Amino acid sequence: MRPSSAALPHAPDPGAFVATTTPVAPSSLSAWTSSIGAQAADNGVLVGGRERVLAGLGIAATLFLPHGLEDEGSLLAVRAWLAAVEPVGGAGADAGGRAGATTGVPRLAALGAFAFDPGAPATLIVPSVTWCRDADGQTWRVDVRRRDGLPGRDGLPGRDGLPGRDAAAAAFDPSTLLEVPPPAAYASAVARAVADIRAGKLSKVVLARMLDVRLPSPAVASLILQALWDPGGLFSPFSIPIPSGRLVGASPELLVRRRGSTVTSHPLAGTVPLTGSEDDDQVQRLLDSPKDRAEHRLVVDAVADALEQRCSVLSVPKTPTVVRLGSDARLGTLVRGTLRDVAAPATTSLALLALLHPTPAVAGVPRQAALERIAELEPAARGYWAGAAGWADATGDGEWVLAIRSVELDRRRALVRAGAGVVEGSDPRLELAETTVKLRPVLDALWPGASALL
């Protein structure tokens, strides 16, 4: 953790803004699916989990964190900035027009993403208008405006996709897809990692590979999400502007959620492919696999050890469950706790995220040794893949998911990544196959039918 700083560089004065939260009538809910969600995915910011999805349009303010999650002062300043914006009128307002912290009413939130490198610069966005929809269908609108009446910014940073892609009609040219590293080189890297593990240098390391894809026309984030984000609640969507363009995906893995005094994490590790035939046998093999169970337990123990520092009670099931994700199944353990001091700065969703990220699900054990091996064995930096996407609000609540099952878009270029956990029993050929299984849904969402080339 870097020395604490108390300010957010270049952030506007929060006292210059007011926020109004109003419930949305049920008759207006159709706008969410038909228009607002797609607009936010393509030209705004959209993040969500199983309990709440937020779609933002326009910019009221941007909050820049020059050292990402590694500066405790900046993380505290985000909450302080949001809390300093005066809530007026709307839901929960008292007789004087001031809005209180009415139970269940969303508070002002900042939305965004952090890179895999927790110390990399990050920007969180406070939209001019944020639509918040809970799992029960309750929907709210949060409007942020300047007291002086000056308009906010209509657009959001990043170079967004344009409508009209027809990838299904375009022939997929193999020369437009570059595998980094090539499959044989990836398998060789896995073999080197296994040798390091057998030599006692570390217990686990996650190695990723990347597809660098050149598209026939600019990608459309909302179409990618339409393919990746299922309505059954298995995946958490995100479409976030980043310096190189836009990060789009639908994550299966909850890093951390804080709602009041309750904190939840759902780590996943250990994977088998699902093909539609003999899936039940595959799932049983996963449950019975000592290698996969050991890999999964490394992740769960690390998450539990971190959260125990902040919780008075922590529930950690001894036996994982199987999470079926369509193309594959993974071992998952739902970790849930009660925060010891919900008012403490160290228990905000951002502080808890900083405590956890990166977990062994995407890095390894021990963390520093794994990060060194990743830097040595992966030829390309990970960027935002395996980072975190989500939101944090004025109360300290928030939800952050692992930015996997995702793609980084830059006009006609797309970067797709997937990783596999390497432990002592890993077979390089099987780990290569696992990454292929994970890459296919994203590649097909980006360019239908392209995964046949893998």
Stockholm file with secondary structure:
# STOCKHOLM 1.0

chainA/1-454         MRPSSAALPHAPDPGAFVATTTPVAPSSLSAWTSSIGAQAADNGVLVGGRERVLAGLGIAATLFLPHGLEDEGSLLAVRAWLAAVEPVGGAGADAGGRAGATTGVPRLAALGAFAFDPGAPATLIVPSVTWCRDADGQTWRVDVRRRDGLPGRDGLPGRDGLPGRDAAAAAFDPSTLLEVPPPAAYASAVARAVADIRAGKLSKVVLARMLDVRLPSPAVASLILQALWDPGGLFSPFSIPIPSGRLVGASPELLVRRRGSTVTSHPLAGTVPLTGSEDDDQVQRLLDSPKDRAEHRLVVDAVADALEQRCSVLSVPKTPTVVRLGSDARLGTLVRGTLRDVAAPATTSLALLALLHPTPAVAGVPRQAALERIAELEPAARGYWAGAAGWADATGDGEWVLAIRSVELDRRRALVRAGAGVVEGSDPRLELAETTVKLRPVLDALWPGASALL
#=GR chainA/1-454 SS CBCCCCCCTTCCCGGGEEEEEEECCGGGTHHIIIIIHHHHHHHSEEEECSSEEEEEESBSEEEEETTGGGBHHHHHHHHHHHHHSEEBSSTTBCTTSBBCCCTTCCCCEEEEEECSSTTSCEEEEECSEEEEEETTSCEEEEEEEETTCCCCBSSCSSCCCCSCCCGGGSCCCGGGEEEESCHHHHHHHHHHHHHHHHTTSCSEEEEEEEEEEECSSCCCHHHHHHHHCCTTSSSEEEEEEETTEEEEEEESCEEEEEETTEEEEECEEEEEECCSSSHHHHHHHHHHCHHHHHHHHHHHHHHHHHHHTTEEEEECCSSCEEEECSSEEEEECCEEEEESCTTSGGGSHHHHHHHHSSCTTTSEESHHHHHHHHHHHCSSCCTTTTSEEEEEETTSCEEEEECCSEEEEETTEEEEEEEEEECTTCCHHHHHHHHHHHHHHHHHHHSTTGGGGC
#=GC SS_cons         CBCCCCCCTTCCCGGGEEEEEEECCGGGTHHIIIIIHHHHHHHSEEEECSSEEEEEESBSEEEEETTGGGBHHHHHHHHHHHHHSEEBSSTTBCTTSBBCCCTTCCCCEEEEEECSSTTSCEEEEECSEEEEEETTSCEEEEEEEETTCCCCBSSCSSCCCCSCCCGGGSCCCGGGEEEESCHHHHHHHHHHHHHHHHTTSCSEEEEEEEEEEECSSCCCHHHHHHHHCCTTSSSEEEEEEETTEEEEEEESCEEEEEETTEEEEECEEEEEECCSSSHHHHHHHHHHCHHHHHHHHHHHHHHHHHHHTTEEEEECCSSCEEEECSSEEEEECCEEEEESCTTSGGGSHHHHHHHHSSCTTTSEESHHHHHHHHHHHCSSCCTTTTSEEEEEETTSCEEEEECCSEEEEETTEEEEEEEEEECTTCCHHHHHHHHHHHHHHHHHHHSTTGGGGC
//
